[in-house]
Amino acid sequence: MDLFSVTVPPLRRLTDAVPRLLSRFQHDSPLRARLAADGMAGGEHFCVALGYVARTVLPLTGQAVPDQPCAPDRAVILALAVEMRALLSDLTPENFAGAETRQISHAAGEARLTQSGTDYALLYALPNAQFHLTLGYATLRMTGVLVGKGDLDGFHRYAPGTNFAASAD
């Protein structure tokens, strides 16, 4: 399995999605909102999602993951998106030589795990990046920001005013 091809393209899409979502509103209050009182703020979810770019590719390429800023602040989030996009642009398939079998030890919350590069990438890192991106998106929706699935994935398009909650009488 070529871990460059299965990690870098979706992570590039993630680095494109965050600025696209943030461009849909002007004030930072949606970035401070929380889906649950004990959960992360929407902006923190975007930071964590972007942080998973480095947390995915650097261990796979045998590099340490540096600490990254995380704040529900548009400027911090956008700067992190640019930094993560640049990190991905510097990578080549050759950087991932041996990544599939490399043993990666990491924390998952309070759990300590050791996984092969393949399991780490496909079962842990990529799903967590998407999880946090989606929760950031859901927080924006909850606060009334007019974002749709196309803003999240860059593929979907719907006519303005499409309402999936409308009844089909």
PyMOL CGO cylinders between C-alpha atoms (Angstrom):
from pymol import cmd
from pymol.cgo import CYLINDER

trace = [
    CYLINDER, 0.00, 0.00, 0.00, 1.27, 3.46, -0.87, 0.3, 1, 1, 1, 1, 1, 1,
    CYLINDER, 1.27, 3.46, -0.87, 0.64, 5.58, 2.22, 0.3, 1, 1, 1, 1, 1, 1,
    CYLINDER, 0.64, 5.58, 2.22, 1.62, 8.78, 0.41, 0.3, 1, 1, 1, 1, 1, 1,
    CYLINDER, 1.62, 8.78, 0.41, -1.30, 8.32, -2.01, 0.3, 1, 1, 1, 1, 1, 1,
    CYLINDER, -1.30, 8.32, -2.01, -3.83, 7.45, 0.66, 0.3, 1, 1, 1, 1, 1, 1,
    CYLINDER, -3.83, 7.45, 0.66, -2.90, 10.19, 3.13, 0.3, 1, 1, 1, 1, 1, 1,
    CYLINDER, -2.90, 10.19, 3.13, -1.59, 13.27, 1.32, 0.3, 1, 1, 1, 1, 1, 1,
    CYLINDER, -1.59, 13.27, 1.32, -4.47, 13.89, -1.13, 0.3, 1, 1, 1, 1, 1, 1,
    CYLINDER, -4.47, 13.89, -1.13, -7.25, 13.73, 1.51, 0.3, 1, 1, 1, 1, 1, 1,
    CYLINDER, -7.25, 13.73, 1.51, -5.19, 15.86, 3.87, 0.3, 1, 1, 1, 1, 1, 1,
    CYLINDER, -5.19, 15.86, 3.87, -4.70, 18.44, 1.09, 0.3, 1, 1, 1, 1, 1, 1,
    CYLINDER, -4.70, 18.44, 1.09, -8.48, 18.55, 0.70, 0.3, 1, 1, 1, 1, 1, 1,
    CYLINDER, -8.48, 18.55, 0.70, -8.79, 19.12, 4.45, 0.3, 1, 1, 1, 1, 1, 1,
    CYLINDER, -8.79, 19.12, 4.45, -6.34, 22.04, 4.31, 0.3, 1, 1, 1, 1, 1, 1,
    CYLINDER, -6.34, 22.04, 4.31, -8.51, 23.52, 1.53, 0.3, 1, 1, 1, 1, 1, 1,
    CYLINDER, -8.51, 23.52, 1.53, -11.81, 22.90, 3.34, 0.3, 1, 1, 1, 1, 1, 1,
    CYLINDER, -11.81, 22.90, 3.34, -11.00, 24.85, 6.50, 0.3, 1, 1, 1, 1, 1, 1,
    CYLINDER, -11.00, 24.85, 6.50, -10.31, 28.22, 4.82, 0.3, 1, 1, 1, 1, 1, 1,
    CYLINDER, -10.31, 28.22, 4.82, -13.33, 27.66, 2.54, 0.3, 1, 1, 1, 1, 1, 1,
    CYLINDER, -13.33, 27.66, 2.54, -15.56, 27.13, 5.60, 0.3, 1, 1, 1, 1, 1, 1,
    CYLINDER, -15.56, 27.13, 5.60, -14.09, 30.10, 7.46, 0.3, 1, 1, 1, 1, 1, 1,
    CYLINDER, -14.09, 30.10, 7.46, -14.73, 32.36, 4.45, 0.3, 1, 1, 1, 1, 1, 1,
    CYLINDER, -14.73, 32.36, 4.45, -18.49, 31.88, 4.89, 0.3, 1, 1, 1, 1, 1, 1,
    CYLINDER, -18.49, 31.88, 4.89, -18.78, 34.15, 7.95, 0.3, 1, 1, 1, 1, 1, 1,
    CYLINDER, -18.78, 34.15, 7.95, -17.23, 37.38, 9.19, 0.3, 1, 1, 1, 1, 1, 1,
    CYLINDER, -17.23, 37.38, 9.19, -17.17, 37.32, 13.00, 0.3, 1, 1, 1, 1, 1, 1,
    CYLINDER, -17.17, 37.32, 13.00, -15.35, 34.80, 15.19, 0.3, 1, 1, 1, 1, 1, 1,
    CYLINDER, -15.35, 34.80, 15.19, -18.21, 33.92, 17.56, 0.3, 1, 1, 1, 1, 1, 1,
    CYLINDER, -18.21, 33.92, 17.56, -19.01, 30.65, 15.69, 0.3, 1, 1, 1, 1, 1, 1,
    CYLINDER, -19.01, 30.65, 15.69, -15.42, 29.58, 16.33, 0.3, 1, 1, 1, 1, 1, 1,
    CYLINDER, -15.42, 29.58, 16.33, -15.96, 29.91, 20.07, 0.3, 1, 1, 1, 1, 1, 1,
    CYLINDER, -15.96, 29.91, 20.07, -19.29, 28.02, 20.09, 0.3, 1, 1, 1, 1, 1, 1,
    CYLINDER, -19.29, 28.02, 20.09, -19.50, 24.46, 21.38, 0.3, 1, 1, 1, 1, 1, 1,
    CYLINDER, -19.50, 24.46, 21.38, -21.78, 21.61, 20.35, 0.3, 1, 1, 1, 1, 1, 1,
    CYLINDER, -21.78, 21.61, 20.35, -21.77, 20.44, 23.98, 0.3, 1, 1, 1, 1, 1, 1,
    CYLINDER, -21.77, 20.44, 23.98, -20.84, 22.34, 27.12, 0.3, 1, 1, 1, 1, 1, 1,
    CYLINDER, -20.84, 22.34, 27.12, -17.96, 19.96, 27.86, 0.3, 1, 1, 1, 1, 1, 1,
    CYLINDER, -17.96, 19.96, 27.86, -16.71, 19.76, 24.27, 0.3, 1, 1, 1, 1, 1, 1,
    CYLINDER, -16.71, 19.76, 24.27, -14.19, 21.68, 22.23, 0.3, 1, 1, 1, 1, 1, 1,
    CYLINDER, -14.19, 21.68, 22.23, -15.07, 24.97, 20.57, 0.3, 1, 1, 1, 1, 1, 1,
    CYLINDER, -15.07, 24.97, 20.57, -15.64, 24.85, 16.82, 0.3, 1, 1, 1, 1, 1, 1,
    CYLINDER, -15.64, 24.85, 16.82, -12.38, 26.67, 16.15, 0.3, 1, 1, 1, 1, 1, 1,
    CYLINDER, -12.38, 26.67, 16.15, -10.51, 24.18, 18.31, 0.3, 1, 1, 1, 1, 1, 1,
    CYLINDER, -10.51, 24.18, 18.31, -11.94, 21.36, 16.21, 0.3, 1, 1, 1, 1, 1, 1,
    CYLINDER, -11.94, 21.36, 16.21, -10.57, 23.06, 13.09, 0.3, 1, 1, 1, 1, 1, 1,
    CYLINDER, -10.57, 23.06, 13.09, -7.15, 23.44, 14.75, 0.3, 1, 1, 1, 1, 1, 1,
    CYLINDER, -7.15, 23.44, 14.75, -7.11, 19.80, 15.78, 0.3, 1, 1, 1, 1, 1, 1,
    CYLINDER, -7.11, 19.80, 15.78, -8.21, 18.68, 12.30, 0.3, 1, 1, 1, 1, 1, 1,
    CYLINDER, -8.21, 18.68, 12.30, -5.37, 20.69, 10.78, 0.3, 1, 1, 1, 1, 1, 1,
    CYLINDER, -5.37, 20.69, 10.78, -3.00, 19.40, 13.43, 0.3, 1, 1, 1, 1, 1, 1,
    CYLINDER, -3.00, 19.40, 13.43, -3.76, 15.89, 12.23, 0.3, 1, 1, 1, 1, 1, 1,
    CYLINDER, -3.76, 15.89, 12.23, -2.02, 16.78, 8.98, 0.3, 1, 1, 1, 1, 1, 1,
    CYLINDER, -2.02, 16.78, 8.98, 1.32, 16.84, 10.79, 0.3, 1, 1, 1, 1, 1, 1,
    CYLINDER, 1.32, 16.84, 10.79, 0.22, 14.14, 13.23, 0.3, 1, 1, 1, 1, 1, 1,
    CYLINDER, 0.22, 14.14, 13.23, -0.46, 11.87, 10.25, 0.3, 1, 1, 1, 1, 1, 1,
    CYLINDER, -0.46, 11.87, 10.25, 2.41, 12.43, 7.86, 0.3, 1, 1, 1, 1, 1, 1,
    CYLINDER, 2.41, 12.43, 7.86, 5.32, 13.20, 10.16, 0.3, 1, 1, 1, 1, 1, 1,
    CYLINDER, 5.32, 13.20, 10.16, 5.23, 9.91, 12.10, 0.3, 1, 1, 1, 1, 1, 1,
    CYLINDER, 5.23, 9.91, 12.10, 4.78, 8.03, 8.83, 0.3, 1, 1, 1, 1, 1, 1,
    CYLINDER, 4.78, 8.03, 8.83, 7.92, 9.68, 7.49, 0.3, 1, 1, 1, 1, 1, 1,
    CYLINDER, 7.92, 9.68, 7.49, 9.87, 9.06, 10.71, 0.3, 1, 1, 1, 1, 1, 1,
    CYLINDER, 9.87, 9.06, 10.71, 9.75, 12.65, 11.96, 0.3, 1, 1, 1, 1, 1, 1,
    CYLINDER, 9.75, 12.65, 11.96, 8.69, 14.09, 15.30, 0.3, 1, 1, 1, 1, 1, 1,
    CYLINDER, 8.69, 14.09, 15.30, 5.46, 16.09, 15.52, 0.3, 1, 1, 1, 1, 1, 1,
    CYLINDER, 5.46, 16.09, 15.52, 6.02, 19.62, 16.88, 0.3, 1, 1, 1, 1, 1, 1,
    CYLINDER, 6.02, 19.62, 16.88, 3.59, 21.34, 19.22, 0.3, 1, 1, 1, 1, 1, 1,
    CYLINDER, 3.59, 21.34, 19.22, 1.08, 23.42, 17.29, 0.3, 1, 1, 1, 1, 1, 1,
    CYLINDER, 1.08, 23.42, 17.29, -0.98, 26.43, 18.34, 0.3, 1, 1, 1, 1, 1, 1,
    CYLINDER, -0.98, 26.43, 18.34, -4.65, 25.81, 18.85, 0.3, 1, 1, 1, 1, 1, 1,
    CYLINDER, -4.65, 25.81, 18.85, -7.14, 28.58, 19.50, 0.3, 1, 1, 1, 1, 1, 1,
    CYLINDER, -7.14, 28.58, 19.50, -10.64, 29.39, 18.29, 0.3, 1, 1, 1, 1, 1, 1,
    CYLINDER, -10.64, 29.39, 18.29, -9.22, 32.36, 16.38, 0.3, 1, 1, 1, 1, 1, 1,
    CYLINDER, -9.22, 32.36, 16.38, -9.53, 32.83, 12.61, 0.3, 1, 1, 1, 1, 1, 1,
    CYLINDER, -9.53, 32.83, 12.61, -5.96, 34.12, 12.11, 0.3, 1, 1, 1, 1, 1, 1,
    CYLINDER, -5.96, 34.12, 12.11, -4.43, 31.20, 14.03, 0.3, 1, 1, 1, 1, 1, 1,
    CYLINDER, -4.43, 31.20, 14.03, -6.53, 28.67, 12.15, 0.3, 1, 1, 1, 1, 1, 1,
    CYLINDER, -6.53, 28.67, 12.15, -5.83, 30.16, 8.72, 0.3, 1, 1, 1, 1, 1, 1,
    CYLINDER, -5.83, 30.16, 8.72, -2.08, 30.37, 9.44, 0.3, 1, 1, 1, 1, 1, 1,
    CYLINDER, -2.08, 30.37, 9.44, -2.12, 26.72, 10.51, 0.3, 1, 1, 1, 1, 1, 1,
    CYLINDER, -2.12, 26.72, 10.51, -3.94, 25.76, 7.29, 0.3, 1, 1, 1, 1, 1, 1,
    CYLINDER, -3.94, 25.76, 7.29, -1.24, 27.48, 5.22, 0.3, 1, 1, 1, 1, 1, 1,
    CYLINDER, -1.24, 27.48, 5.22, 1.53, 25.84, 7.27, 0.3, 1, 1, 1, 1, 1, 1,
    CYLINDER, 1.53, 25.84, 7.27, -0.01, 22.38, 6.91, 0.3, 1, 1, 1, 1, 1, 1,
    CYLINDER, -0.01, 22.38, 6.91, -0.56, 22.83, 3.17, 0.3, 1, 1, 1, 1, 1, 1,
    CYLINDER, -0.56, 22.83, 3.17, 3.12, 23.78, 2.81, 0.3, 1, 1, 1, 1, 1, 1,
    CYLINDER, 3.12, 23.78, 2.81, 4.15, 20.71, 4.80, 0.3, 1, 1, 1, 1, 1, 1,
    CYLINDER, 4.15, 20.71, 4.80, 2.17, 18.50, 2.43, 0.3, 1, 1, 1, 1, 1, 1,
    CYLINDER, 2.17, 18.50, 2.43, 3.63, 20.25, -0.63, 0.3, 1, 1, 1, 1, 1, 1,
    CYLINDER, 3.63, 20.25, -0.63, 7.14, 19.38, 0.51, 0.3, 1, 1, 1, 1, 1, 1,
    CYLINDER, 7.14, 19.38, 0.51, 6.43, 15.64, 0.71, 0.3, 1, 1, 1, 1, 1, 1,
    CYLINDER, 6.43, 15.64, 0.71, 7.10, 13.05, -1.97, 0.3, 1, 1, 1, 1, 1, 1,
    CYLINDER, 7.10, 13.05, -1.97, 6.24, 9.35, -2.14, 0.3, 1, 1, 1, 1, 1, 1,
    CYLINDER, 6.24, 9.35, -2.14, 9.89, 8.62, -1.35, 0.3, 1, 1, 1, 1, 1, 1,
    CYLINDER, 9.89, 8.62, -1.35, 9.45, 10.23, 2.07, 0.3, 1, 1, 1, 1, 1, 1,
    CYLINDER, 9.45, 10.23, 2.07, 7.02, 7.43, 2.91, 0.3, 1, 1, 1, 1, 1, 1,
    CYLINDER, 7.02, 7.43, 2.91, 9.44, 4.54, 2.23, 0.3, 1, 1, 1, 1, 1, 1,
    CYLINDER, 9.44, 4.54, 2.23, 8.81, 1.89, 4.90, 0.3, 1, 1, 1, 1, 1, 1,
    CYLINDER, 8.81, 1.89, 4.90, 5.86, 3.79, 6.37, 0.3, 1, 1, 1, 1, 1, 1,
    CYLINDER, 5.86, 3.79, 6.37, 3.48, 0.84, 6.15, 0.3, 1, 1, 1, 1, 1, 1,
    CYLINDER, 3.48, 0.84, 6.15, 5.42, -1.25, 8.66, 0.3, 1, 1, 1, 1, 1, 1,
    CYLINDER, 5.42, -1.25, 8.66, 6.89, 1.57, 10.77, 0.3, 1, 1, 1, 1, 1, 1,
    CYLINDER, 6.89, 1.57, 10.77, 5.67, 1.18, 14.36, 0.3, 1, 1, 1, 1, 1, 1,
    CYLINDER, 5.67, 1.18, 14.36, 4.08, 4.39, 15.58, 0.3, 1, 1, 1, 1, 1, 1,
    CYLINDER, 4.08, 4.39, 15.58, 3.53, 4.95, 19.28, 0.3, 1, 1, 1, 1, 1, 1,
    CYLINDER, 3.53, 4.95, 19.28, 1.14, 7.74, 20.15, 0.3, 1, 1, 1, 1, 1, 1,
    CYLINDER, 1.14, 7.74, 20.15, -1.51, 8.95, 22.55, 0.3, 1, 1, 1, 1, 1, 1,
    CYLINDER, -1.51, 8.95, 22.55, -5.21, 8.65, 21.82, 0.3, 1, 1, 1, 1, 1, 1,
    CYLINDER, -5.21, 8.65, 21.82, -6.68, 10.76, 24.58, 0.3, 1, 1, 1, 1, 1, 1,
    CYLINDER, -6.68, 10.76, 24.58, -5.36, 9.06, 27.70, 0.3, 1, 1, 1, 1, 1, 1,
    CYLINDER, -5.36, 9.06, 27.70, -4.65, 5.76, 25.91, 0.3, 1, 1, 1, 1, 1, 1,
    CYLINDER, -4.65, 5.76, 25.91, -1.18, 4.87, 24.67, 0.3, 1, 1, 1, 1, 1, 1,
    CYLINDER, -1.18, 4.87, 24.67, -1.13, 2.93, 21.40, 0.3, 1, 1, 1, 1, 1, 1,
    CYLINDER, -1.13, 2.93, 21.40, 1.46, 1.40, 19.11, 0.3, 1, 1, 1, 1, 1, 1,
    CYLINDER, 1.46, 1.40, 19.11, 0.27, 0.71, 15.58, 0.3, 1, 1, 1, 1, 1, 1,
    CYLINDER, 0.27, 0.71, 15.58, 1.76, -0.14, 12.22, 0.3, 1, 1, 1, 1, 1, 1,
    CYLINDER, 1.76, -0.14, 12.22, 1.95, 2.82, 9.86, 0.3, 1, 1, 1, 1, 1, 1,
    CYLINDER, 1.95, 2.82, 9.86, -0.95, 1.42, 7.83, 0.3, 1, 1, 1, 1, 1, 1,
    CYLINDER, -0.95, 1.42, 7.83, -3.22, 0.98, 10.86, 0.3, 1, 1, 1, 1, 1, 1,
    CYLINDER, -3.22, 0.98, 10.86, -2.14, 4.32, 12.29, 0.3, 1, 1, 1, 1, 1, 1,
    CYLINDER, -2.14, 4.32, 12.29, -2.95, 6.17, 9.06, 0.3, 1, 1, 1, 1, 1, 1,
    CYLINDER, -2.95, 6.17, 9.06, -6.13, 4.39, 8.05, 0.3, 1, 1, 1, 1, 1, 1,
    CYLINDER, -6.13, 4.39, 8.05, -7.72, 3.47, 11.38, 0.3, 1, 1, 1, 1, 1, 1,
    CYLINDER, -7.72, 3.47, 11.38, -6.61, 6.33, 13.60, 0.3, 1, 1, 1, 1, 1, 1,
    CYLINDER, -6.61, 6.33, 13.60, -5.15, 9.48, 12.04, 0.3, 1, 1, 1, 1, 1, 1,
    CYLINDER, -5.15, 9.48, 12.04, -7.30, 10.03, 8.94, 0.3, 1, 1, 1, 1, 1, 1,
    CYLINDER, -7.30, 10.03, 8.94, -10.59, 9.21, 10.71, 0.3, 1, 1, 1, 1, 1, 1,
    CYLINDER, -10.59, 9.21, 10.71, -9.71, 11.59, 13.55, 0.3, 1, 1, 1, 1, 1, 1,
    CYLINDER, -9.71, 11.59, 13.55, -8.81, 14.39, 11.14, 0.3, 1, 1, 1, 1, 1, 1,
    CYLINDER, -8.81, 14.39, 11.14, -12.18, 13.98, 9.41, 0.3, 1, 1, 1, 1, 1, 1,
    CYLINDER, -12.18, 13.98, 9.41, -14.00, 13.71, 12.76, 0.3, 1, 1, 1, 1, 1, 1,
    CYLINDER, -14.00, 13.71, 12.76, -12.66, 17.07, 13.96, 0.3, 1, 1, 1, 1, 1, 1,
    CYLINDER, -12.66, 17.07, 13.96, -13.25, 18.75, 10.59, 0.3, 1, 1, 1, 1, 1, 1,
    CYLINDER, -13.25, 18.75, 10.59, -16.85, 17.52, 10.64, 0.3, 1, 1, 1, 1, 1, 1,
    CYLINDER, -16.85, 17.52, 10.64, -17.44, 18.68, 14.22, 0.3, 1, 1, 1, 1, 1, 1,
    CYLINDER, -17.44, 18.68, 14.22, -16.08, 22.12, 13.33, 0.3, 1, 1, 1, 1, 1, 1,
    CYLINDER, -16.08, 22.12, 13.33, -18.49, 22.17, 10.37, 0.3, 1, 1, 1, 1, 1, 1,
    CYLINDER, -18.49, 22.17, 10.37, -21.38, 21.02, 12.59, 0.3, 1, 1, 1, 1, 1, 1,
    CYLINDER, -21.38, 21.02, 12.59, -20.62, 23.80, 15.06, 0.3, 1, 1, 1, 1, 1, 1,
    CYLINDER, -20.62, 23.80, 15.06, -20.78, 26.38, 12.28, 0.3, 1, 1, 1, 1, 1, 1,
    CYLINDER, -20.78, 26.38, 12.28, -24.14, 24.97, 11.14, 0.3, 1, 1, 1, 1, 1, 1,
    CYLINDER, -24.14, 24.97, 11.14, -25.45, 25.00, 14.72, 0.3, 1, 1, 1, 1, 1, 1,
    CYLINDER, -25.45, 25.00, 14.72, -24.60, 28.70, 15.06, 0.3, 1, 1, 1, 1, 1, 1,
    CYLINDER, -24.60, 28.70, 15.06, -26.46, 29.55, 11.85, 0.3, 1, 1, 1, 1, 1, 1,
    CYLINDER, -26.46, 29.55, 11.85, -23.50, 29.94, 9.49, 0.3, 1, 1, 1, 1, 1, 1,
    CYLINDER, -23.50, 29.94, 9.49, -24.75, 29.20, 5.99, 0.3, 1, 1, 1, 1, 1, 1,
    CYLINDER, -24.75, 29.20, 5.99, -22.40, 26.37, 5.05, 0.3, 1, 1, 1, 1, 1, 1,
    CYLINDER, -22.40, 26.37, 5.05, -23.32, 23.24, 3.16, 0.3, 1, 1, 1, 1, 1, 1,
    CYLINDER, -23.32, 23.24, 3.16, -21.82, 19.93, 2.24, 0.3, 1, 1, 1, 1, 1, 1,
    CYLINDER, -21.82, 19.93, 2.24, -20.02, 21.47, -0.74, 0.3, 1, 1, 1, 1, 1, 1,
    CYLINDER, -20.02, 21.47, -0.74, -18.24, 23.89, 1.58, 0.3, 1, 1, 1, 1, 1, 1,
    CYLINDER, -18.24, 23.89, 1.58, -17.06, 20.89, 3.57, 0.3, 1, 1, 1, 1, 1, 1,
    CYLINDER, -17.06, 20.89, 3.57, -16.04, 18.47, 0.84, 0.3, 1, 1, 1, 1, 1, 1,
    CYLINDER, -16.04, 18.47, 0.84, -15.56, 20.71, -2.20, 0.3, 1, 1, 1, 1, 1, 1,
    CYLINDER, -15.56, 20.71, -2.20, -17.58, 18.34, -4.40, 0.3, 1, 1, 1, 1, 1, 1,
    CYLINDER, -17.58, 18.34, -4.40, -21.28, 18.74, -3.70, 0.3, 1, 1, 1, 1, 1, 1,
    CYLINDER, -21.28, 18.74, -3.70, -23.40, 21.53, -5.20, 0.3, 1, 1, 1, 1, 1, 1,
    CYLINDER, -23.40, 21.53, -5.20, -27.00, 22.35, -4.40, 0.3, 1, 1, 1, 1, 1, 1,
    CYLINDER, -27.00, 22.35, -4.40, -29.29, 25.14, -5.54, 0.3, 1, 1, 1, 1, 1, 1,
    CYLINDER, -29.29, 25.14, -5.54, -29.55, 28.06, -3.11, 0.3, 1, 1, 1, 1, 1, 1,
    CYLINDER, -29.55, 28.06, -3.11, -32.32, 27.47, -0.61, 0.3, 1, 1, 1, 1, 1, 1,
    CYLINDER, -32.32, 27.47, -0.61, -32.22, 23.67, -0.84, 0.3, 1, 1, 1, 1, 1, 1,
    CYLINDER, -32.22, 23.67, -0.84, -33.93, 22.39, 2.30, 0.3, 1, 1, 1, 1, 1, 1,
    CYLINDER, -33.93, 22.39, 2.30, -33.56, 18.74, 3.22, 0.3, 1, 1, 1, 1, 1, 1,
    CYLINDER, -33.56, 18.74, 3.22, -35.94, 19.14, 6.14, 0.3, 1, 1, 1, 1, 1, 1,
    CYLINDER, -35.94, 19.14, 6.14, -38.88, 20.11, 3.90, 0.3, 1, 1, 1, 1, 1, 1,
    CYLINDER, -38.88, 20.11, 3.90, -41.65, 17.55, 3.96, 0.3, 1, 1, 1, 1, 1, 1,
    CYLINDER, -41.65, 17.55, 3.96, -42.41, 15.53, 0.85, 0.3, 1, 1, 1, 1, 1, 1,
    CYLINDER, -42.41, 15.53, 0.85, -46.20, 15.81, 0.98, 0.3, 1, 1, 1, 1, 1, 1,
]
cmd.load_cgo(trace, "trace")
